[in-house]
Amino acid sequence: DINANGGRDDNAPQMGAEVDEIEVNIALDELLGLRGPILGVVRNLIWLLVFNTAYVGVFAFAPSKLGDAIYHLFGEFAKIEEAVYRIPVLGYIAEGIKATSSRLVERNKEGDLVYK
């Protein structure tokens, strides 16, 4: 700001800081969706809730339910195993599979193999 004498007027308000502050306020209003009709704010809020719900559903609820299903499935295998041992031929085959898998586990421990 220059006064009538051609010198700089130090008492004149500085517009640079005010313009930056106004731009920040406008940018925040646009970022939050507060500019425009109230229906835009409501729409943005609904989208926020939808995406947060989907995130929690995919990364918390679904793995929990999948784990529960697998746990119950293996619980049913224990009941199936009891039924298999009652049938002589199937019991013999199941016993062979069990013995083979236990030998593999023992060899793994002896040889310090990566397989677990």
Contacts in CASP RR format, 6 or more apart in sequence:
PFRMAT RR
TARGET T0000
AUTHOR 0000-0000-0000
METHOD contacts of the structure
MODEL  1
DINANGGRDDNAPQMGAEVDEIEVNIALDELLGLRGPILGVVRNLIWLLV
FNTAYVGVFAFAPSKLGDAIYHLFGEFAKIEEAVYRIPVLGYIAEGIKAT
SSRLVERNKEGDLVYK
1 8 0 8 1.000
1 9 0 8 1.000
1 12 0 8 1.000
2 8 0 8 1.000
2 9 0 8 1.000
3 9 0 8 1.000
26 35 0 8 1.000
29 35 0 8 1.000
32 44 0 8 1.000
33 40 0 8 1.000
33 41 0 8 1.000
33 44 0 8 1.000
34 41 0 8 1.000
81 94 0 8 1.000
84 90 0 8 1.000
84 91 0 8 1.000
84 94 0 8 1.000
85 91 0 8 1.000
85 94 0 8 1.000
85 95 0 8 1.000
104 115 0 8 1.000
107 113 0 8 1.000
108 115 0 8 1.000
108 116 0 8 1.000
END
